[in-house]
Amino acid sequence: MSGVPQPPTPPQAPKPPVSEDRKVGELVIDVTERVSILVREEIALAKAELTEKVTNIGRGTVVGIAAGIFVLMALAMIMHAVAWGINDLLGVESAVWAGFAIEALLLLIVAAIAGFVAYKTVMKGTPPTPEMAIEEIKQTKETLGKEPAT
């Protein structure tokens, strides 16, 4: 098994004897019991499905966070190597800070561009109103006319 809890099997309703002359009340009770069992089974199935999906999402999230931590550490090492590479390209031996300063300036420029793009993207979505739904309601109201008088 996959370790996912299976929904409990609900007790089966006793099957009434098949007779031609069952009363309407008996039929209604029978249908009500069967519908109740069906609803309970559907709820149990939904719970089992959601439990499995949430478990998979949680596992994936943890693995993604671990991957992000390793990428962050690798990025720090790459940035350090780039700064030393800039120092070597410039031929600066006494002022080690020069490569780090140039790299920091480049990173600040990239951060400013990313921040500007993020700002524009957020502003495009604000205010968070459901404009299409509001437009549909207005069209429906126009189609149906004014509110009915009570």
Rosetta blueprint (number, residue, H / E / L):
1 M L
2 S L
3 G L
4 V L
5 P L
6 Q L
7 P L
8 P L
9 T L
10 P L
11 P L
12 Q L
13 A L
14 P L
15 K L
16 P L
17 P L
18 V L
19 S L
20 E L
21 D L
22 R L
23 K L
24 V H
25 G H
26 E H
27 L H
28 V H
29 I H
30 D H
31 V H
32 T H
33 E H
34 R H
35 V H
36 S H
37 I H
38 L H
39 V H
40 R H
41 E H
42 E H
43 I H
44 A H
45 L H
46 A H
47 K H
48 A H
49 E H
50 L H
51 T H
52 E H
53 K H
54 V H
55 T H
56 N H
57 I H
58 G H
59 R H
60 G H
61 T H
62 V H
63 V H
64 G H
65 I H
66 A H
67 A H
68 G H
69 I H
70 F H
71 V H
72 L H
73 M H
74 A H
75 L H
76 A H
77 M H
78 I H
79 M H
80 H H
81 A H
82 V H
83 A H
84 W H
85 G H
86 I H
87 N H
88 D H
89 L H
90 L H
91 G L
92 V L
93 E L
94 S L
95 A L
96 V L
97 W H
98 A H
99 G H
100 F H
101 A H
102 I H
103 E H
104 A H
105 L H
106 L H
107 L H
108 L H
109 I H
110 V H
111 A H
112 A H
113 I H
114 A H
115 G H
116 F H
117 V H
118 A H
119 Y H
120 K H
121 T H
122 V H
123 M H
124 K H
125 G H
126 T L
127 P L
128 P L
129 T L
130 P L
131 E H
132 M H
133 A H
134 I H
135 E H
136 E H
137 I H
138 K H
139 Q H
140 T H
141 K H
142 E H
143 T H
144 L H
145 G L
146 K L
147 E L
148 P L
149 A L
150 T L
